[in-house]
Amino acid sequence: MIQFHREKVWYLCSTVNHVKYPSHAIFPPLKTIPSYALSYLVPLANCSLFAHLFSDLSNNKLKNFNLFTRTCFNPTAKIPPNIFHCSKYSKFSLYSSYSNIPQRTVSTRAYPRNKKHKNSKDVDGTHLTAAQIELIISQLPPRFNSEDLCKTLSLQRDPRACLELFNYASQQPRFRHDTASYHITIKKLGSAKLYEEMDGVVNQVLAVPAIGSEALFNTIIYFYTEARRLSKAVHVYKHMKKANDPSYRPSVRTYNLLFTAFLSRRSNSYINHMYMETIRCLFKQMVNDGIEPDIFSLNSMIKGYVLSLHVNDALRIFHQMGVTYQCQPDSNSYDYLIHGLCCQGRTKNAKELYKEMKDKGFVPSAKAYNSLTNSLAIGGELKEAVRMLWEMNEKRRTAEFITYRTVLDEICRQGKVGDAMRLLKEFQEKDLVDGHTYRKLLHVLEDEIGDSND
């Protein structure tokens, strides 16, 4: 709502020729209105409270309000610096409460809206009322300490209520937050994906060197990686590195959280290639700091190298396991390598790892089975590929449509269309494929038969 001072408007209109108009003279002649006053007077013409002031102008002189643009202005008129000082008329509004004109400020500058992060969300789209806030605050004892606050925060199901309690405690002069209250509040806000609100609390943590713990910083990194705010996660990691307290320093869990975040874009080999250098530097820093990598860290390195198409580097890490690093390969280690080797057409090496894996009692994953079966079929080892399909069924691993199609296509390529049809029928009878998959594969074989007849 535009707030105007009645006497100031009179002054604006009388600055030309320095003439003071009496209170009964509503407005000076239109031609003597200065340019800066016109922007304040234009909205008045449509206002019900001042409509009578412009009645004769509208009827006689200004049949169209656009004639304001023809008014002669005095460009030399200046507004005195004290013209907008507050007075007893500061609450007076020129807009009628019954006016249908939308209320707006004098400034027409368009301010950008505060956009939420795409991963942020509201809990239920509503805000806490003053009564609800008072009820939440009343749960605290009169002279509460940090333990009382932590208990009350833990009982709150609504993360906004938790934030209100946290902010209320921050305003108490005798109270200081500790690591526990920060940790609970950040977990509540992060779990609800209220990342903007969480940012404010995290900034308070980072601003106080005496506040922190490894668990607290790991929680912050975890939620930042969930929100895909990797730069903020790395910033917290650097804060941990600079901490004077050794208990605040990064642990193997900290590095594993960062490895997981950087490897989450596994479908794009170019992004994985770009991130792999960062992962390699983090791994090197971890080893230099004397932190022993665990099986998750080493598998992350193997996975990262495979996804970025550096299979030889992945094999180097694999062969160092149990020798340089005190942990043995697990099924995931073999799965990543079998898939990477098959993608590069190194079927012989993949088969060796597959045999070694089975000798240790590990069962390949569905991805490793599918990669190896496709690689065998493309390499002409059809009997071994068909045996893999039956083994997958025994081990309760799901074969993909492309795997069945590759095997059947390669059989047809050798001129054994009848064998392919019989094998497909057998797959259906043994419930290896459902009806929809069977019909799709049947159409593929029919197309192959049609092509061979042509």
C-alpha positions in Angstrom: 0.0 0.0 0.0 1.3 3.4 -0.9 1.7 5.7 2.1 1.4 9.4 1.4 1.6 12.5 3.6 -1.3 14.8 2.7 0.6 18.0 3.2 3.6 16.6 1.3 1.4 16.1 -1.7 0.3 19.7 -1.5 3.9 20.6 -1.4 4.8 18.5 -4.4 2.1 20.2 -6.4 3.2 23.7 -5.4 6.9 23.5 -6.1 6.5 25.1 -9.4 6.9 28.9 -9.1 7.3 28.2 -5.3 3.6 28.9 -4.6 2.0 27.4 -1.5 -1.5 26.3 -2.2 -4.0 26.6 0.7 -5.7 23.6 2.1 -9.0 24.3 0.2 -7.2 24.3 -3.1 -7.2 20.6 -3.9 -4.6 20.5 -6.8 -2.9 23.1 -8.9 -3.5 23.5 -12.6 -2.6 20.3 -14.5 0.0 22.0 -16.6 2.1 23.0 -13.6 2.5 19.6 -12.0 6.2 18.6 -12.0 7.3 15.4 -13.5 8.3 13.7 -10.3 4.8 14.4 -8.8 2.9 12.9 -11.7 4.0 9.3 -10.9 2.3 9.7 -7.5 -0.8 11.4 -8.8 -1.6 9.0 -11.7 -2.9 6.2 -9.5 -5.2 8.7 -7.7 -7.4 9.2 -10.7 -8.8 5.6 -10.5 -9.1 5.7 -6.7 -12.6 6.0 -5.3 -11.4 8.3 -2.5 -10.1 11.0 -4.8 -12.2 10.4 -7.9 -14.1 13.7 -7.3 -10.9 15.6 -7.6 -10.5 14.6 -11.2 -14.1 14.6 -12.2 -14.1 18.0 -14.0 -10.8 17.1 -15.6 -12.1 13.8 -16.9 -15.4 15.3 -18.1 -14.1 18.5 -19.6 -10.5 18.5 -20.4 -9.3 14.9 -20.1 -11.8 12.7 -21.9 -9.0 10.2 -22.2 -6.7 9.9 -19.3 -3.8 9.5 -21.7 -3.8 13.3 -22.1 -1.5 13.2 -19.0 1.3 12.5 -21.5 0.8 15.9 -23.0 1.2 17.8 -19.8 4.1 20.3 -19.7 6.4 19.4 -16.8 8.9 21.6 -15.0 12.2 19.6 -15.3 14.0 22.0 -12.9 11.8 21.3 -9.9 13.5 19.5 -7.1 12.3 17.5 -4.1 13.6 18.9 -0.8 15.5 16.2 1.1 13.2 16.4 4.1 10.0 16.0 2.2 9.4 12.3 3.2 10.2 12.7 6.9 7.6 10.9 9.0 4.8 13.0 10.6 1.5 12.4 12.1 0.1 11.6 8.7 2.4 8.7 8.1 -0.4 6.2 8.5 -2.6 8.0 6.0 -3.3 6.0 2.8 -4.5 7.3 -0.5 -6.0 3.9 -1.3 -9.5 3.3 -0.3 -10.2 0.0 1.5 -12.9 -0.6 -1.0 -10.8 0.1 -4.0 -10.5 -2.7 -6.5 -7.1 -1.4 -7.7 -4.4 -3.9 -6.7 -2.1 -2.4 -4.0 1.6 -2.2 -4.8 4.7 -0.3 -3.8 5.9 2.8 -5.5 8.9 1.0 -6.9 8.2 -0.9 -10.1 11.5 -2.9 -10.0 10.9 -6.6 -10.5 12.7 -8.6 -7.8 13.4 -12.2 -8.5 11.5 -14.8 -6.5 13.4 -17.0 -4.2 13.6 -20.3 -6.0 13.9 -23.5 -4.1 16.4 -26.1 -4.9 14.9 -28.8 -7.1 15.5 -31.4 -4.4 14.0 -29.2 -1.7 10.4 -29.7 -0.6 7.9 -28.6 2.1 6.7 -31.0 4.6 3.0 -30.4 4.0 2.8 -27.0 2.3 1.6 -25.2 5.4 3.3 -22.9 7.9 3.2 -23.1 11.7 0.9 -20.6 13.3 1.8 -18.4 16.3 -0.3 -20.5 18.6 1.5 -23.7 17.4 4.9 -22.1 17.9 4.0 -21.0 21.4 2.8 -24.6 22.2 6.1 -26.0 20.9 8.2 -23.6 23.0 6.1 -24.3 26.1 7.5 -27.9 26.0 10.8 -26.6 27.2 11.5 -26.2 31.0 11.8 -22.6 32.2 15.6 -22.8 32.7 16.4 -25.4 30.1 19.9 -26.7 29.3 21.3 -28.4 26.3 20.1 -31.9 27.4 16.6 -30.6 27.8 16.6 -29.0 24.4 18.0 -32.2 22.7 15.2 -34.3 24.3 12.6 -31.9 23.2 14.0 -31.7 19.7 14.1 -35.5 19.4 10.4 -35.7 20.2 9.4 -33.4 17.4 8.0 -35.1 14.3 7.6 -31.9 12.4 11.1 -30.6 11.3 9.7 -27.1 11.2 8.8 -27.3 14.9 12.4 -28.6 15.5 13.7 -25.5 13.7 11.5 -23.2 15.7 12.8 -24.6 19.0 16.4 -24.4 17.7 15.9 -20.7 16.8 14.2 -19.9 20.1 17.0 -21.4 22.0 19.5 -19.4 19.9 17.9 -16.2 21.0 18.3 -16.9 24.7 21.3 -14.9 26.0 22.3 -17.5 28.6 22.1 -20.5 26.2 24.7 -21.9 23.8 24.1 -24.7 21.4 26.3 -27.8 21.6 27.2 -30.5 19.0 24.2 -32.6 20.0 21.6 -29.9 19.3 23.1 -29.0 16.0 23.3 -32.7 15.0 19.6 -33.4 15.8 18.4 -30.3 14.0 20.4 -31.0 10.9 19.2 -34.6 10.8 15.6 -33.5 11.1 15.8 -30.9 8.4 17.9 -33.0 6.0 15.6 -36.0 6.4 12.7 -33.8 5.4 14.7 -32.4 2.4 14.5 -28.9 3.8 17.9 -28.1 2.5 17.6 -24.3 2.5 16.8 -24.3 6.2 19.5 -26.8 6.8 22.0 -24.5 5.1 21.4 -21.8 7.8 22.1 -24.2 10.6 25.2 -25.7 8.9 26.6 -22.2 8.4 26.3 -21.6 12.2 28.2 -24.9 12.8 31.1 -23.9 10.4 31.3 -20.5 12.0 32.1 -21.9 15.4 35.5 -23.8 15.5 34.7 -25.3 18.9 31.5 -27.0 17.6 31.7 -30.2 15.7 32.4 -33.9 15.6 33.2 -36.5 12.9 29.6 -37.9 13.1 28.1 -34.4 12.7 30.2 -33.4 9.7 29.6 -36.8 8.1 25.8 -36.2 8.5 26.1 -32.8 6.8 28.1 -34.3 3.9 25.6 -37.1 3.5 22.6 -34.8 3.2 24.5 -32.4 0.8 25.4 -35.4 -1.4 21.7 -36.5 -1.3 20.8 -33.0 -2.5 23.5 -33.1 -5.2 25.3 -30.1 -3.7 28.7 -31.6 -4.1 30.6 -28.3 -3.8 29.1 -27.8 -0.3 30.0 -31.4 0.6 33.6 -30.8 -0.4 33.6 -27.5 1.5 32.6 -29.4 4.7 35.3 -31.9 4.0 38.0 -29.2 3.7 36.6 -27.7 7.0 37.2 -31.1 8.6 40.8 -31.2 7.2 41.6 -27.9 8.8 40.2 -28.7 12.2 42.5 -28.4 15.1 40.8 -31.2 17.0 41.9 -34.6 15.6 38.5 -36.0 16.4 37.0 -33.7 13.7 39.2 -35.0 11.0 37.8 -37.1 8.0 37.5 -40.8 8.5 37.1 -43.7 6.1 33.4 -43.1 6.3 33.8 -39.5 5.2 35.7 -40.6 2.1 33.2 -43.3 1.3 30.4 -40.8 1.4 32.2 -38.7 -1.1 33.1 -41.7 -3.3 29.4 -42.7 -3.4 28.4 -39.1 -4.4 30.9 -38.8 -7.2 30.0 -42.3 -8.6 26.3 -41.8 -8.6 26.2 -40.6 -12.2 27.2 -44.1 -13.4 25.1 -44.0 -16.6 27.3 -41.3 -18.2 30.8 -42.4 -18.8 32.0 -38.9 -19.7 30.9 -37.5 -16.3 32.4 -40.5 -14.6 35.7 -39.8 -16.5 35.7 -36.2 -15.2 34.9 -37.2 -11.6 37.4 -40.0 -11.6 40.3 -37.7 -11.2 38.7 -36.2 -8.1 38.0 -39.6 -6.7 41.7 -40.6 -7.3 42.9 -37.5 -5.5 40.6 -38.2 -2.6 41.8 -41.8 -2.4 45.5 -40.7 -2.5 44.8 -38.1 0.3 43.2 -40.8 2.4 46.2 -43.1 2.1 48.6 -40.3 2.8 46.8 -39.4 6.0 47.3 -42.9 7.2 43.6 -44.0 6.8 43.4 -47.7 5.9 40.9 -48.1 3.0 38.2 -50.7 3.6 36.5 -53.0 1.1 34.0 -50.3 0.2 36.7 -47.7 -0.6 38.6 -50.2 -2.8 35.5 -51.3 -4.6 34.6 -47.7 -5.2 37.9 -47.2 -6.9 37.4 -50.4 -9.0 33.9 -49.3 -9.9 35.1 -45.8 -10.8 37.9 -47.0 -13.0 35.5 -49.4 -14.8 32.9 -46.8 -15.3 35.4 -44.3 -16.7 36.8 -47.1 -19.0 40.2 -47.4 -17.1 39.9 -51.2 -16.7 43.7 -51.7 -16.3 43.7 -49.3 -13.3 40.8 -51.2 -11.8 42.8 -54.5 -12.2 45.8 -52.9 -10.5 43.7 -52.0 -7.5 42.2 -55.5 -7.5 45.6 -57.2 -7.4 46.8 -54.9 -4.6 43.9 -56.2 -2.4 45.3 -58.5 0.2 48.8 -57.4 -0.5 49.1 -53.6 -0.2 45.7 -53.2 1.4 44.5 -55.4 4.3 41.3 -56.7 2.8 40.4 -59.4 0.3 38.2 -59.0 -2.8 34.5 -59.7 -2.4 31.8 -60.5 -5.0 31.3 -56.8 -5.9 35.0 -56.6 -6.8 34.6 -59.5 -9.3 31.3 -58.2 -10.6 32.7 -54.8 -11.5 35.7 -56.3 -13.2 33.8 -58.9 -15.2 31.5 -56.3 -16.5 34.3 -53.9 -17.4 36.4 -56.6 -19.2 33.4 -57.8 -21.2 32.6 -54.3 -22.3 36.1 -54.1 -23.8 35.8 -57.5 -25.4 38.3 -59.2 -23.1 36.2 -62.3 -22.7 39.1 -64.6 -21.8 40.1 -62.4 -18.8 36.5 -62.2 -17.7 36.1 -66.0 -17.8 39.2 -66.4 -15.7 37.8 -64.0 -13.0 34.5 -65.8 -13.3 36.1 -69.2 -12.5 38.1 -67.7 -9.7 35.0 -66.1 -8.3 33.1 -69.4 -8.3 36.0 -71.2 -6.7 35.8 -68.8 -3.7 32.1 -69.5 -3.3 30.8 -66.2 -4.7 27.7 -66.0 -7.0 28.0 -63.4 -9.8 25.4 -60.7 -10.0 22.8 -60.4 -12.8 24.8 -57.7 -14.4 28.0 -59.8 -14.5 26.1 -62.8 -15.8 24.4 -60.8 -18.6 27.7 -59.1 -19.6 29.6 -62.4 -19.8 26.8 -64.2 -21.6 26.5 -61.5 -24.3 30.3 -61.4 -24.6 30.4 -65.2 -25.1 27.6 -65.2 -27.7 29.2 -62.4 -29.7 32.5 -64.3 -29.5 31.0 -67.4 -31.0 30.9 -69.5 -27.9 27.2 -70.3 -28.1 27.2 -73.5 -26.1 28.9 -71.6 -23.2 26.5 -68.7 -23.6 23.4 -71.0 -23.5 24.9 -72.8 -20.4 25.2 -69.4 -18.7 21.5 -68.7 -19.3 20.5 -72.0 -17.6 22.9 -71.3 -14.8 21.4 -67.8 -14.3 18.0 -69.5 -13.9 19.4 -71.9 -11.3 21.1 -69.1 -9.3 17.9 -67.0 -9.5 19.5 -64.2 -11.6 17.3 -62.4 -14.2 18.5 -62.5 -17.8 17.8 -59.3 -19.7 15.8 -59.2 -23.0 19.0 -58.1 -24.9 20.8 -61.2 -23.6 18.2 -63.6 -25.0 18.1 -61.7 -28.2 21.9 -61.7 -28.6 22.1 -65.5 -28.1 19.2 -66.2 -30.5 20.5 -63.8 -33.1 24.0 -65.4 -33.0 22.4 -68.9 -33.4 20.4 -67.7 -36.4 23.6 -66.0 -37.8 25.1 -69.5 -38.0 22.1 -70.7 -40.0 20.5 -72.7 -37.2 17.1 -71.0 -37.1 15.4 -74.2 -36.2 17.7 -74.6 -33.1 16.9 -71.0 -32.1 13.1 -71.7 -32.4 13.4 -74.8 -30.3 15.5 -73.1 -27.7 13.0 -70.2 -27.4 10.2 -72.7 -27.0 12.2 -74.4 -24.3 12.8 -71.1 -22.5 9.0 -70.6 -22.5 8.3 -74.1 -21.1 10.8 -73.7 -18.3 9.4 -70.2 -17.5 12.6 -68.4 -18.2 10.7 -65.9 -20.3 7.1 -64.5 -19.8 4.5 -64.3 -22.5 5.4 -60.7 -23.6 9.1 -61.4 -23.9 8.4 -64.7 -25.8 6.2 -62.9 -28.4 8.9 -60.2 -28.9 11.6 -62.8 -29.3 9.4 -64.8 -31.7 8.9 -61.8 -33.9 12.7 -61.3 -34.0 13.1 -64.9 -35.1 10.4 -64.6 -37.7 12.1 -61.6 -39.1 15.4 -63.6 -39.3 13.5 -66.4 -41.1 12.0 -63.9 -43.6 15.4 -62.4 -44.2 17.0 -65.8 -44.8 14.3 -66.8 -47.2 14.8 -63.6 -49.2 
